[in-house]
Amino acid sequence: MDNIKTKQTIELSGTALDEFSNHFSGSLIRKDDPSYHADRQLWNRMIDKKPALIARCRDVSDVIHAVNFARENHLLVAVRGGGHNVAGNAMNDDGIVIDLSQMRTVRVDPENKTANVQGGATWADVDQETQAFGLACAGGIVSETGVAGLTLGGGFSWFRRKAGMSIDNLIGAEMVLADGRSVYASEKENRDLFWAIRGGGGNFGIVTSFDFKLQEIGPEVMFAACIYPRAEAERILKFWVEYTRHIPDEVTSDCVNWSVPEHESFPPELHNQPITVLSAMYAGPTEKGREALQPLREVATPLLDLSNVYPYLGVQKMFDPFLEKNKLYSYWKCLFLEDIPESLQKRIVERVNELPAPQSLVSIRNLQGAISRVPAEATAFGDRSARFLLSIDTMWLDPEQNEANIQWTRDFWNEMRQHSHGQVYFNFNSDMNGTSDMLKDSYGRNYEKLVEIKTKYDPDNFFRLNANIKPRLEI
Ligand SMILES: Cc1cc2nc3c(=O)[nH]c(=O)nc-3n(C[C@H](O)[C@H](O)[C@H](O)COP(=O)(O)OP(=O)(O)OC[C@H]3O[C@@H](n4cnc5c(N)ncnc54)[C@H](O)[C@@H]3O)c2cc1C
C-alpha cells in the first residue's frame, strides 16, 4: 500500500503544518483540542477512530489545501459529509479527516426547479430551503443524513418510484480531485467522471457542491404509517408483496419489522412490542393518496394507525427521534432481491422474530417505477431491476452485544444471499473491507469501466476509505 502513512503517528508540527494552517480558513482540530472527542463522533456509536487531524473546511479553497497537504505528506484520508455511513469510513485512525460539515449552503433556483447544495449539507438543510418554494429533492428520509454520501451511493427517497434515485436527479457536481484540481462533472464536462459518481461513491474526489433537479412535492403529502402486531407479519408481508405489484409510481412504500421504540410519542404499554409497519408516501394530490394507500391500513387490526396528511417536512423528520446520532451501536447489511416468493417471506419472518435487540429493524423497500426505467449502464450504480431492497439494520445499546449481533446479522445475510444475485447497496453496508466480490456482484458490467475511471482520476488510490474500487495498478 505504497507510501501512505496509516498506523504511525503523524508528525503534525513543523513547517508543513504551519504552512497549511496559514492557508486554511476553517478549523484544524487535533487530539489535544477540547472538542476533539465530540468532533470525531459519527452516527454509528460503534466507530471509535482517532484521526491525527480533522480539517473542517469552510470553502472550496480549504478543500483544495487539505487535499494537497494530505497528498504531499502521504496521509491517509477520510472524507466526511453528514457522518451517517454505518461503515464509519468518514473517520480514520492517525490520518486526516477532510470534513465538510460546515459547508452546508443550499441555493434554490425556483424558476428552473434546481438547487445548488454544498458538499457537507444534510437533507434537513435541503428540505428546509426547497420546501419554501414547494419543491423537494429526492433524498434521504432521516433529516440529519448527509447529502454527499447518500447521493454518491445512489439515494432512496420517499418518492423514489416517481422521480428515481438521488443520482437520477443530479445535474452535475463540483469536485476536488486527488491532484488538487477543482473540476465540474456533468453530461457536458468530464462525462466519465459524472457517470462514475452516480453510484460509485467517494472513490473519485471530494464533491464540494451538487446541482440537483427538484420535484414538485408538498407542502402536504398523504403518508401511511400502519403499525401492526408482529404476530401478523406473515400475512402482512404476503399482502404487501402483492400490493406493490399493482401500484402507481406515486406510491413508495416500505415494510419494516421493528419494535415500538421506548419514546414518549408511543403509549408506554406498547413500548418494545414487536411490530410490522407498513409505511408509504404518495407523491401527488393528498386525496388521491388517501385512496391509494388505504389498502395498507386494512390488512389486519393495527396496534396504531398514524396515517394522515402531514407536512412533507414533518414526514422527513418522522424517524429522527429513533435514530439519533451516536446513540446506537449499529451493524447493517443488505441485498437487492428480484422478488420475495412465499417460501422466502416465511423465512424472513422466522428470522425477523429472532431480532436480537428491540432497536434493530429489518426493512424491505419497494423499488422499481422510475428507478428501473434507467438502464443499468447509464450510471455507475448498475442493475436496477430488483423489486426490493432488504436491509438488516441491527442496532443495540450495550457494547457487550457487539459480537453476537454482528454474527447474527452475517448469518441472516448469508442465508438471504442465496436468494439474490449478491448486489448490495453500499450505503446500507457495514462491511467495506475485502469487498472485491461484492463490488463485482454489485456493479456487474459497470465494474471494469469504474476501474478505468478510477485509474484515470485517482491512480494512487488517494480516496480509499469507501467501497473501494482499486485503480488498475493496485488490483
Ligand atoms: C439513520 C440513517 C438513515 C438513512 N436513510 C437513508 C435513506 O433514506 N436513503 C438512503 O439512500 N440512504 C439512507 N441512509 C444511508 C446513507 O445513504 C449513508 O449512510 C450515506 O453514506 C450517508 O452519507 P453521509 O454524507 O452522511 O456519510 P459520511 O459518513 O459523511 O460519508 C460516507 C462516505 O461518503 C463519502 N463522502 C462523504 N462526503 C463526501 C463528499 N463531500 N465528497 C465525496 N465523498 C464524500 C466518503 O467516502 C465517506 O466515507 C441512512 C443512514 C442512516 C444512518
The ligand as an SDF file (V2000), in Angstrom:
LIG
                    3D

 53 58  0  0  0  0  0  0  0  0999 V2000
  -30.2930    6.9850   10.1920 C   0  0  0  0  0  0  0  0  0  0  0  0
  -29.9450    6.7670    8.7530 C   0  0  0  0  0  0  0  0  0  0  0  0
  -30.9010    6.9590    7.7730 C   0  0  0  0  0  0  0  0  0  0  0  0
  -30.6030    6.7440    6.4340 C   0  0  0  0  0  0  0  0  0  0  0  0
  -31.5690    6.9280    5.4840 N   0  0  0  0  0  0  0  0  0  0  0  0
  -31.2850    6.7230    4.1830 C   0  0  0  0  0  0  0  0  0  0  0  0
  -32.2700    6.9250    3.1770 C   0  0  0  0  0  0  0  0  0  0  0  0
  -33.3950    7.2990    3.4550 O   0  0  0  0  0  0  0  0  0  0  0  0
  -31.9470    6.6820    1.8990 N   0  0  0  0  0  0  0  0  0  0  0  0
  -30.7090    6.2760    1.5290 C   0  0  0  0  0  0  0  0  0  0  0  0
  -30.4890    6.0860    0.3460 O   0  0  0  0  0  0  0  0  0  0  0  0
  -29.7550    6.0920    2.4570 N   0  0  0  0  0  0  0  0  0  0  0  0
  -30.0050    6.3130    3.7610 C   0  0  0  0  0  0  0  0  0  0  0  0
  -29.0400    6.1060    4.7130 N   0  0  0  0  0  0  0  0  0  0  0  0
  -27.7250    5.6380    4.2960 C   0  0  0  0  0  0  0  0  0  0  0  0
  -26.8900    6.8030    3.7950 C   0  0  0  0  0  0  0  0  0  0  0  0
  -27.1190    6.9390    2.4160 O   0  0  0  0  0  0  0  0  0  0  0  0
  -25.3990    6.5480    4.0200 C   0  0  0  0  0  0  0  0  0  0  0  0
  -25.1860    6.3940    5.3820 O   0  0  0  0  0  0  0  0  0  0  0  0
  -24.5670    7.7000    3.4650 C   0  0  0  0  0  0  0  0  0  0  0  0
  -23.2400    7.2680    3.3390 O   0  0  0  0  0  0  0  0  0  0  0  0
  -24.6280    8.9030    4.3680 C   0  0  0  0  0  0  0  0  0  0  0  0
  -23.9560    9.9790    3.8060 O   0  0  0  0  0  0  0  0  0  0  0  0
  -23.1310   10.9550    4.7560 P   0  0  0  0  0  0  0  0  0  0  0  0
  -22.6020   12.0680    3.9200 O   0  0  0  0  0  0  0  0  0  0  0  0
  -23.9280   11.2890    5.9510 O   0  0  0  0  0  0  0  0  0  0  0  0
  -21.9660    9.9590    5.1610 O   0  0  0  0  0  0  0  0  0  0  0  0
  -20.4510   10.0930    5.6570 P   0  0  0  0  0  0  0  0  0  0  0  0
  -20.3040    9.0640    6.7060 O   0  0  0  0  0  0  0  0  0  0  0  0
  -20.1020   11.5030    5.9990 O   0  0  0  0  0  0  0  0  0  0  0  0
  -19.7010    9.7120    4.3720 O   0  0  0  0  0  0  0  0  0  0  0  0
  -19.7760    8.4150    3.8420 C   0  0  0  0  0  0  0  0  0  0  0  0
  -18.7990    8.2980    2.7140 C   0  0  0  0  0  0  0  0  0  0  0  0
  -19.2360    9.1080    1.6250 O   0  0  0  0  0  0  0  0  0  0  0  0
  -18.1260    9.7340    1.0090 C   0  0  0  0  0  0  0  0  0  0  0  0
  -18.3030   11.1940    1.1260 N   0  0  0  0  0  0  0  0  0  0  0  0
  -18.9020   11.8860    2.1010 C   0  0  0  0  0  0  0  0  0  0  0  0
  -18.9250   13.1880    1.7900 N   0  0  0  0  0  0  0  0  0  0  0  0
  -18.3070   13.3100    0.5940 C   0  0  0  0  0  0  0  0  0  0  0  0
  -18.0530   14.3890   -0.2740 C   0  0  0  0  0  0  0  0  0  0  0  0
  -18.4190   15.6460    0.0180 N   0  0  0  0  0  0  0  0  0  0  0  0
  -17.4100   14.1350   -1.4380 N   0  0  0  0  0  0  0  0  0  0  0  0
  -17.0350   12.8860   -1.7760 C   0  0  0  0  0  0  0  0  0  0  0  0
  -17.2610   11.8250   -0.9850 N   0  0  0  0  0  0  0  0  0  0  0  0
  -17.9070   12.0380    0.1730 C   0  0  0  0  0  0  0  0  0  0  0  0
  -16.8930    9.2330    1.6990 C   0  0  0  0  0  0  0  0  0  0  0  0
  -16.4030    8.1000    1.0020 O   0  0  0  0  0  0  0  0  0  0  0  0
  -17.4090    8.7980    3.0390 C   0  0  0  0  0  0  0  0  0  0  0  0
  -16.6610    7.7510    3.6160 O   0  0  0  0  0  0  0  0  0  0  0  0
  -29.3070    6.3300    6.0680 C   0  0  0  0  0  0  0  0  0  0  0  0
  -28.3400    6.1420    7.0550 C   0  0  0  0  0  0  0  0  0  0  0  0
  -28.6520    6.3580    8.3840 C   0  0  0  0  0  0  0  0  0  0  0  0
  -27.6190    6.1120    9.4380 C   0  0  0  0  0  0  0  0  0  0  0  0
  1  2  1  0
  2  3  1  0
  2 52  2  0
  3  4  2  0
  4  5  1  0
  4 50  1  0
  5  6  2  0
  6  7  1  0
  6 13  1  0
  7  8  2  0
  7  9  1  0
  9 10  1  0
 10 11  2  0
 10 12  1  0
 12 13  2  0
 13 14  1  0
 14 15  1  0
 14 50  1  0
 15 16  1  0
 16 17  1  0
 16 18  1  0
 18 19  1  0
 18 20  1  0
 20 21  1  0
 20 22  1  0
 22 23  1  0
 23 24  1  0
 24 25  2  0
 24 26  1  0
 24 27  1  0
 27 28  1  0
 28 29  2  0
 28 30  1  0
 28 31  1  0
 31 32  1  0
 32 33  1  0
 33 34  1  0
 33 48  1  0
 34 35  1  0
 35 36  1  0
 35 46  1  0
 36 37  1  0
 36 45  1  0
 37 38  2  0
 38 39  1  0
 39 40  1  0
 39 45  2  0
 40 41  1  0
 40 42  2  0
 42 43  1  0
 43 44  2  0
 44 45  1  0
 46 47  1  0
 46 48  1  0
 48 49  1  0
 50 51  2  0
 51 52  1  0
 52 53  1  0
M  END
$$$$
